[in-house]
């Protein structure tokens, strides 16, 4: 049995997706159960109350957009599989969605069978990367490789990096930024991972070499 949540603010479109899934002759789709949500808040509430194999999430919905909801879903339930389905082209949102934790990105203009294939891949634990999305990821990767490593960091991660490189302890950073020590440790872990470094010593050497600290 496969349980899917479709999140889209257009009833006709939700009905169309259900028709595609229910009419599929693929054995993997047999016994599928589909719930519906009209906006991000309904998605968050339904995921708390129910267990879903996949959430099919639209980017453009009332209130908080799909990417914001995606980030919260993955923060609260990292194992949840989310397939982004959007009217926007891959160039606009695909890479951001994948980086935020989506298991795949589909354009609404795609064929019905593409949805079924994407859903099968995502349910099986794999990523669904269309040729258009793969091309965008390649462009993004090339761009990232040409950037200094610290430019991959968020503003907060960069701030924490500079403070670590300046020799400040986790506790002193937490006190100065008015956040918890665990939050500082989380930022440290993420920035080390993004920069492919193992410890603070490597971080300090890099920061000095780049002229980021005195």
Order of alpha helices (4+ residues) and beta strands (2+ residues): beta-alpha-beta-alpha-beta-alpha-beta-alpha-beta-alpha-alpha-alpha-alpha-alpha-alpha
